[in-house]
Amino acid sequence: MSASIAADTATPQTPESRPSTLGALRESGYRPRTVREEMRANLIAKIRRGDELFPGVVGYDQTVVPQIENAILSGQDIIFLGERGQAKTRLARSLVNLMDEAIPTVAGSEINDDPFQPVSRAARDLVAERGDETPIEWVGRDRRYGEKLATPDTTIADLIGEVDPIKVAEGRYLSDELTISYGLIPRTNRGVFTLNELPDLAERIQVGLLNIMEERDVQIRGYKIRLPLDVFVVASANPEDYTNRGRIITPLKDRYGSQIRTHYPESIDLEMKIMDQERAVFPTDGVQVTVPDFMKEVVAELTHLARRSHDVSQRSGVSVRMSVANYENLVSNATRRAIRLGEKQAAPRVSDLAGVLASTTGKIELESMGEVREDQVVEKLVQSAVSATFNRHFSVRQFERLVLAFDNGLQVEASDMMPAMDYVHQLSHLEGMGEAVSKLGVGGNPAAVASAVEFVLEGLHLNRRLNKDAGRGPARYHR
């Protein structure tokens, strides 16, 4: 039977035919499950069907995903450790897809009370009063996910709850559960709750999470309330903060069953796949944009080099967001040129890489502030990325005839505002360039041909086979 509502139930699948009272729910044969049982059963069903478990998450199939599957099969809370931009939050939010399409709750319940085992005072009183006539509400999986970014000013009231002074003023005693205004975690009862950047949570608040995760009771304003919550708890943290003494209390670490280490894309191809998937696409009337693969490689290579650079601090990481933002700016610079020149086709060139400065400097932190400027670091990384990509595609020895032509006085200009056809017209004077352009697979698109020509010229320059004069005007390649 489908698990879209609940396993081990004969409940009809359509929203219109779902039971609306406790008695009808009982007669339907519905048997409740804990959220861990529910996620485990749905995970097993997805694995058997061969479904994609985490759509949009690239490069984790052999590393992170198996660990998540193990944690869910074991019913363990999870903490994701990783630098920024490693899809930790996306993974946590994707866990919603492992929950049933909808579950029954006591109508009006603030904390998704199970009709058969209500935990809040209001729901218990309603069931005691109405019995089988207790109204039932069906709650979708999207309403069973809660998330909070941990900050130093986060309070127990935010996460667990607080006494509502208005309810006290109405005549109730402080010890009455009905005076409680529930926080985010109780409101995510029978669901998944994610706490991002866990180490930023004050220690006294971390202590408040201990009972929630293990004993399932809480204390609010000095009196103890038994609140057997059913919550799958997920957290995220930067490894340096998580392992640094004093940033997170040891007993809380001990409560998480699985500590799963995320990572950046391990290959250029995976980085490029994420770039294509995540970049914003804005069509421009009258301009068709083509991005040659070798330019995508340059952008991805730039990020990978930054992650290994001694000039860039590796403690906070170099996010995939940098690749995406650089890709977007590269395309925008090419589009802007086409608009200004009235060209119908646009393709990013090496000269367009000047546009990635703005999207790179804000996403890296230098290891030694003041000793070297950010723009110098970025320029060095860009040059290294172009060189590495060029050397993957070509050997400089195959351009001996072209270099000889430069020895005989040939000079070529290049700039980000030069019309594409100017490059095409120069092809006949550049021996060996036609074969290189063909190898790069740019076809007959003039904009892409211009990109390929610039790429080859810059690659030869960075391999010290050509000189380059670069000023405020067009760059000039010569010997």
N, C-alpha and C positions, 0 to 999 in steps of 0.2 A: 504493500500500500504506500502511496505517496506520503512523504514526511512534511508536506507543505503546511499542515496544521499541527499535527502531533503524531508521534508513532504510537502504535498499539491503541488506535482509536477508530471507531466507526463513524466519527463525525463527518457529515457532508462537507465537501470541499468549497462550495460556493458561499460567499459572505451572506447572501440572503437566507440560506438554509441553516446557518450556524445556530446552535442553541442560544436562547436569550435569557434563560433562567437556570438556576442551579439544578433544579429538578430535571429539566430537559437535558442538561449537560451530563448529569449522572446516568440518565437513561440511554444516552448516545454511546455509552461504553468508553468515554474518554478517561484515560488514566494519565495523570500529570507526571512530568519528568523534571528533574533538576536541570538547570541550564547546562551543566557539564554533560549530563546524559544526553541531552538534546543535541548539543554541538558534536559530541562524539558520534552519535548515530548518523547525523547528517554528513559528517566528514567521511565516515565509512561508505555511505551511499554514493557520495561524490567520487571517491576514489574508485569504487567499483564501476561507476559509469564513465570514468575517465574525464570528468569535468575539470576545467581550469579552476583552481582553488583561489588564486589571487590575481584576478584580471588587472592588467596594467603594471604589474610588478615584474621587472625584467632582471634576469641573471641570478635568481635565487633558487632555481629548481633543484640544484644538486647540493646546496649548502644550507640555506636558511629554512626553506619550506619543509624539508624532512624533520627538522627540529621542532617546528611548529606543530606538525602532524603528531609527533611523539608526545608533545606536551598536552595536546587536546585529548589524545587517546588515553593519556595518564590522568586527565582531569586536573592538570596543574596550572596555577596562575603563571603569567609570563612577564618577564621584563626584557625589553629589547635594548641592547647596548650598541651604540653606534654613533659616529660623528654625524653632523648635520647633513641633510640631503640624502639619507640612505633609506627612505621610504618607511621609516618606523611607524609614523602615524597612519600611512596608507595601509600598512599591514594590519594594524589594530582595527581600523575601520572596516577592513574587509572581513573580519571575523563575524560581522553581522550576517554575512551570507551563509554562515553555518547554523544560524538559528531558524526555527520554524517560521513559516510565513506569518502566522498569527497565533496567539495563545489567549485563553480565556482569563479574565480577571474580574474581580468584584467591581461592578460599575461604580464609578466615582472614586475608586481607590487611588491614593496618591503614590503608592509604592507597588503597583502591579500585583496586588494580593491574589494568591492562588485561591479560587473559590472553595477548594476542599481543605486547605490549610492556611487560612488568612493569618497574617502576623501583626497587622496594625490594629489598634484598639477600635477604630471606626469600622473597619471591615468585619472584625469579630462580632461587634455589636449588631451590625446589619444582618449578618448571617444568623445570629442567634434570634433576632427578631422576625425575620422574614422566612427563614428556613429554605425550602425548595423554591420559594417564590423570589429568592434573592436575584436581582437583575445582574446579568452577565454582559461584560463588554469585551470585545476582541481587540487585542492590541497588536499592531504590526511590528515587524522586526526593527524598523527604523526608529520606533519609539522606545526601544529597549537597549539603546546605546547611549552612554553618557561619556563626556570627555571634559577634562579640566587641565588647563596649563598651570602647572605648579609655579607659584611665585612666593616670595618671602611673606607677602601680606595675606596669603590664603589662610582662612580660619577653619576651625572645627565646624562652625556654623555653615560654612560653604559646603563642606564635604559630608558632614553627618547630620547636622541639624541644630536648631536653637529653640528655646522657649519663646513662643509668640506672646508678647505682652498684651496684645489685644484680647487673645483668648483668656488670659489670666484675668484681665479686667472684666470679662464677662461673668466671672464668678467661679471659675475652675481653680482647683488646687494646682500648685506647681508640680506636684508629683503625678498629676493626671497626664497620661500619655496624649490625651486630646489637645494638650497645650503645645505640643511639639510642631514646629514647622520643619519638615524634613529637608535635608541637604541633598546634594547630587547623588551620592552613593545609594542611599535608601530609595531614591526615586528611580534608580536603575535596577532595582530588585528584579530578579529573574532575567537579567541581561548582562551586557558587557560594559564595564566601566574602565576608561583609560585615563591614566594620570601622566601627562607629558612632563618631561624634565623633572623627574622625581627628586633628585638631590637638591633642587631649589626650594623644596618644602622645608619649613622650619622644623627642628627636631621635635618640639612639643606636639606638632601636628602629625609628624610621622608616628609618634607613640599612639596617637588616637586611631591610627589605621591598624594597629596590631590586632586588637580584638575583632575588628570588622573582618579581617582576613582569616582568622583562626577560630576564635571562640564564638564569633557571630553575635556579640552583644556590644552595647555602647553605653557611655555615660554622658549625660547632658546636664549641665548645671549642677553637678554634684550628686545626682541620683542615677541609679543604674536601671536601664531598661533592657529587657531581653528582646532582642530584635534579630531573629534567625534569618538574616538576609541570604539570598541565593544569588551571588554576584561573581561573575568571572572577572578577575581583576588583572588589568594589563598596565604596564608602566614603560616609560622610555627614559633613557639617560645617556649622557655622554660618558664613555668609559673612564675618562680622566676624573670627572666629578664623582662617578659612582665608586671608584676604587680609592679615592682620596679620603683619608681618615677624617672624620668629622662632618662630611657632607651627607652621609646617610647612616642611620643607626644600624648596627649589626643585626639585631632581632628582626628588623623589617626585611633585610636582605634574606634572612633565613625563611621568611614566609613565602617567598616566591619559589615555586617548584622548578621552573626552568629559566635559565639565563641564556638568552640567545643573542649571539653576536652578529650584527649585520655588517655589510661591507659595501664598498664602492664597486662599480662594474669592473670586472677583471680583465676585460679586453676592450680594444678600440671599437670593435663591431658592436658590442653590447652598449657602449656609450652612445654610439651613433643611433642605435635603435631607440634608445630612450629619448635622445634629442628629437628624432622624427616624431615620436609619440607625444611628447609633452609640449613642443613649441606651439605658440599661438599662430594661427594662420589667418591672415587678412587678405582676401583677394583684392587686387587693384585693377580697376577697369582699364582695359587697353594695354596691360602689361602682363606677360606670361613669365613667371619666375621658374628658372631651372637651377638646381643646386648640384653641381658635379660632385661625385662621391669623394674625389680627392680633397675638395674643400671641406666636406663634412669630416673627413679624416683629420685635417689640420685642426679643426675646432676640438675634436675629441682628444687628439694628441696633446693639445695645449693643456687641457685639464689634467691628463695623466702625468704630464711633466710637472705641473704645479704640485701634484700630490707627492712628488719625489724631490722637489726642489729644497735645497738647504736654505734658500732665502725666504721660503714660505713656511709659516708656522703650521705644523702638522697636528697640533693638539686639538684644534677645533675642526680640522678637516677642510677639504675643498669640495664643496657640494656639487652634485650633478646639476643643480640649478645654474651654476656658472656655465656649463656647457650649453644648456638650453638658452640662457640669456645671450650668450655670445653668438649662437646660431641665429637667433632672432635679429640681433643687431647687424650681423653680416648680411642677411637677406635684406634688411631694411636699407642698408647702404647701397646695395645693388639696385633695389627698387627706386630709391631716390635718384640715382644716376639716370636710370631709364626714363623716369618722368621728366627730368630736366632736359635730357637730350632728345626726347620725343621718340625713344626706341620702344618697339613692341615686345622685345625679349630682354630679360635681365638674368644675369648669372653672377654670383659673387666671385671676386678675384682676390689675389693676394693683396693688392692695394686697398681692398675694402677692409682688411684686417685691422686697419687703424680704428675702425668703429668698435672693436671689442674692448678697447681700453676702458671705456665707461662702464661696461658690464663686467669687467674682470676685477678692477681695483676695489670695488665695494664688496667683493666676495672672497678676498684673500686677506690674511693678516701676515705682515712681515715678521720674520724672526727677530730682526734687530732694527728697531725703529730709529730713523735718523741717519743710519749709515749708508743706506741706499734708498733711492726714491722708488715709489710704486711703479711709475711709468717705465723706469729703467728695467725693473724686474719683468714687467709684462712684455716689453719689447724683446727682451732676451728670450723669454718663453715662446713668444710668437715665432721668432727666427728659428729656434730649436725645433718647434713643431713643424714648420714648413720643411726644414732640412730633413727631419726624420721621415716625413711623409714622402718627400721626393725620393729619398734613398730606398724606400720600400718599392717604388715603382720603376726606378731607373738606376743605371750605372752611368757615372759621368763619362766613362770611356766611349759610350755610344754617341756622344755629341762632339767627337773630335773635329768633324767637318764643320760643324756650326761654330765651334770655338776658333777654328782656323779662319773663318770668314770675319770674325771679330778682330783677329790678329791683323787681317788685311784692311782694317779700317771701318768695318761695319759698326753702326751704332743704332740702338733701338730705344725709343722712348716709351714710357708706360705711366699711366696715372689712373686714379679711380674715376676721373671724368673724361677719359678718352673714349670716343665712340668705338663700338665693337668692330665695325668694319675696317677701322684703321689697322687693327691687329690682323684681320683676315688678309688685307692687302699686302702685309709685310711677309706673309707666309712664304711667298715665292722667293724671297731673298734669304730665307733662313733654312739652310740645308739641314735635313734631318729633323726639322721641327714638325713637318707633316706626319712622319711616322710616329713621333711622340704624341702628337695630338690624337691621332687615330688610336693609339694604345690606351689613352685615357678615356676613350669611349664617349666623347662629347658629340659625335655625329656632325651634322652640318649646321647646328645652331650657332650663329655668329657670336652671340654673347658667351656661350660655353667655350667656343674656340678661343676667344679673347682671354677667358679665364685660364685655359690650358697653356696658352703662350706665356702669360705672366708667370704661371706656376713653374714652368720649365726655366725661364730666365732667372727667376729668383732662386730656384734650386741650384743652378750653376753658379750664381753669385755666392750663395752660402757655402758652396763647396770650393770656393776660391778659384773658380775657372773664369769668372767674369768680374769686372769691377762695376760699381754702381755709384752714381752721383745722385744723391737724394737731397733736395732742398725743398723750398716752398712750392716750386713748380713741378712739372713731370720728372719722374726719375729717369735717368739715362744709363743704359747698360752699355759697357764698352770694355776694351782691353787696355 
